[in-house]
Amino acid sequence: MTTAERQPLTISISEGAADHVRDFTKQAGQPNANLRVGVKGGGCSGLTYVLDIVDEPKEDDKVIEDHGLKLFIDRKSYIFLAGTTLEYSGGLNGKGFVFNNPNAKTTCGCGTSFSV
Amino acid sequence: MSTSQLTGLRDGTLSIEDEHYAVREGVGLVDRSAVGRLRITGEDAVDLLDRLSTNQMQGLARGCGLYTVLTNNKGRVVDLIFVLALDGHLLVLTGPDERTKVAEWIDFYTFTEDVSVEDVTDETGQLALVGPKAAVLLEELCGLDVLETYESASVAIAGVEVTVVRTDFLKQPVYEIVLPLDGLDAVREAALSSGLGVAPVGDDTLDLVRIEQGVPAQGRELTEDSNPLEAGLIDHISFNKGCYIGQEVVARLNTYDKVQRGLVGLSWGLDAAPEVGADLFAEDKKVGVLTSTSKSNRLNRGIGLGLVRNAHSEPGVVLVAGSPEGPATVVVEGLPFTSEPS
C-alpha cells in the first residue's frame, strides 16, 4: 500500500519502523509474529501507548496491514489512535518507536503518555 | 456527661452537643449509607487502580485497605477513595456523590484489562462506629479483636454477615461496617441496644468533628480545583511508585516546593456566619476560599476549613470573608482545632 492510497483515519507504520519490528521478532524467535498496538490508562498524562509482539489477533480486534506487517488494535484503543503513524527514531539519541498521534493534545515530559 | 447517660436516647432527639460528646469520648453510630460503594473484580483491578491513583496499590494484602487519590492529568483531585482488598474483589468507598463519576472514570481507562466495576451502593448499607470506645462495642457485638488502622474483618452481627474495616478517616477511631441493605436495621438496633451507651449521630455532628479534626471532604476541600498536596492528602501519595495519571504535576509541585496554598483552620465569633464558598481577603487581595463551616459550642466559636495561600496561612493571621451579608472577620488557626486558638 502506498501513502497516497491510505485512508486518512487509520493507523499506519513507517517502513523503517516495520523493519525494526521484523528485526525484533526475528531476534525474539518469532519471525512470523505481528504487532499489537494499543493504549492503556496511566502515565502522567492519562493514556500510555502499548506495543506487543503477538501471533494472532483477539476477537473484535481491528487488523490493519501496512508495509508487510499486520497491526492488531482493540476497538477502544483505535478511537484514541485513529490517524496515528508509528515511526522509529534510531541512533544514539533516538527515542525508539514513536507514535505520531494527531489525537494527542498534550504529552507528558518523557513523551510516553498523552491526553486527548 | 458519661456515655452511659446516652443509653436510651436513640430517637434522634439528642442534641448536637450530646452527639458530639459521644463521638469524642464514647462511641457514636452514624448511618453512612450515602457513601458510594463499588465492587471491582478482575485480575487487573489492582494494577489499573495503581495506574490511576496516587498511593501504592501493588502488594495490597487481602483484608487490608488504603486511601488513594484519583487525580486527573493536571494533578487535580477527582476523588479520594478507600480501596479494600477482599476475597476475589476490591471494595471501593467513594465520596457520597462521586460513585458514578468514579465508576465512569475507571471504566474510561479500562481498555483490554480484566476489570469490571459494579455499583453496589443501592443494595448495601454502611454504618460507622466513631469514637474511642468503638472497639469495645465491636468486641461486645461480634467478639472482634482490635483491628489496626486499615485492617478489616468479616464477622456476623445480629446474624448479619458484615465487613468491618477500620478507616480512622476522622483521625480518631472509625470502624465502617459494610453490609447487605436488608441487614441494616438489625445491626443498627444491635449496636444501639448494646447497653454501652451508643449514641445515634447525625451528619451535622460528623461534619463538625471532621472540621475540628481538619479532615478534607469531597465537594468541599477536594474538588477538581484542588491538588492533593494543598488539600492535606500527602499521606496518601507515594512518591516512588512510578507513573500514575497526574504524577508528573504532583511530583513537580512537591519536589520544587511549588504548592501555593494549603488547608487551614479558620474561626470566627459565634454570631458571625460566613458562608461556604466565600472568598477570603487580606487587604483587599483574594488569598483563599472558605470551604467548610460549622459551629462548635465546645470550642465556643464558629469554625471552618479553607484553602489559603501560604503567605497568609500562619495561625493568627486575620482575613476577611466576603459575604452577601457583609464582610466577616476570620482568624487562621492550626489543625486540628484546640480549645484555645493556636
HADDOCK unambig.tbl for C-alpha pairs under 7 A between the chains (distance, minus, plus):
assign (segid A and resid 40 and name CA) (segid B and resid 109 and name CA) 6.63 0.50 0.50
assign (segid A and resid 40 and name CA) (segid B and resid 111 and name CA) 5.94 0.50 0.50
assign (segid A and resid 41 and name CA) (segid B and resid 51 and name CA) 6.76 0.50 0.50
assign (segid A and resid 41 and name CA) (segid B and resid 109 and name CA) 4.62 0.50 0.50
assign (segid A and resid 41 and name CA) (segid B and resid 110 and name CA) 6.64 0.50 0.50
assign (segid A and resid 42 and name CA) (segid B and resid 51 and name CA) 4.64 0.50 0.50
assign (segid A and resid 42 and name CA) (segid B and resid 52 and name CA) 5.73 0.50 0.50
assign (segid A and resid 42 and name CA) (segid B and resid 243 and name CA) 6.87 0.50 0.50
assign (segid A and resid 42 and name CA) (segid B and resid 244 and name CA) 5.06 0.50 0.50
assign (segid A and resid 42 and name CA) (segid B and resid 245 and name CA) 5.20 0.50 0.50
assign (segid A and resid 43 and name CA) (segid B and resid 51 and name CA) 7.00 0.50 0.50
assign (segid A and resid 43 and name CA) (segid B and resid 243 and name CA) 4.99 0.50 0.50
assign (segid A and resid 43 and name CA) (segid B and resid 244 and name CA) 4.97 0.50 0.50
assign (segid A and resid 43 and name CA) (segid B and resid 245 and name CA) 5.36 0.50 0.50
assign (segid A and resid 44 and name CA) (segid B and resid 73 and name CA) 6.32 0.50 0.50
assign (segid A and resid 44 and name CA) (segid B and resid 243 and name CA) 5.81 0.50 0.50
assign (segid A and resid 44 and name CA) (segid B and resid 244 and name CA) 5.42 0.50 0.50
assign (segid A and resid 44 and name CA) (segid B and resid 245 and name CA) 4.38 0.50 0.50
assign (segid A and resid 44 and name CA) (segid B and resid 246 and name CA) 4.80 0.50 0.50
assign (segid A and resid 44 and name CA) (segid B and resid 247 and name CA) 5.06 0.50 0.50
assign (segid A and resid 44 and name CA) (segid B and resid 248 and name CA) 5.39 0.50 0.50
assign (segid A and resid 45 and name CA) (segid B and resid 73 and name CA) 4.80 0.50 0.50
assign (segid A and resid 45 and name CA) (segid B and resid 245 and name CA) 5.57 0.50 0.50
assign (segid A and resid 45 and name CA) (segid B and resid 246 and name CA) 6.15 0.50 0.50
assign (segid A and resid 46 and name CA) (segid B and resid 73 and name CA) 5.78 0.50 0.50
assign (segid A and resid 46 and name CA) (segid B and resid 245 and name CA) 4.81 0.50 0.50
assign (segid A and resid 76 and name CA) (segid B and resid 111 and name CA) 6.27 0.50 0.50
assign (segid A and resid 77 and name CA) (segid B and resid 111 and name CA) 6.76 0.50 0.50
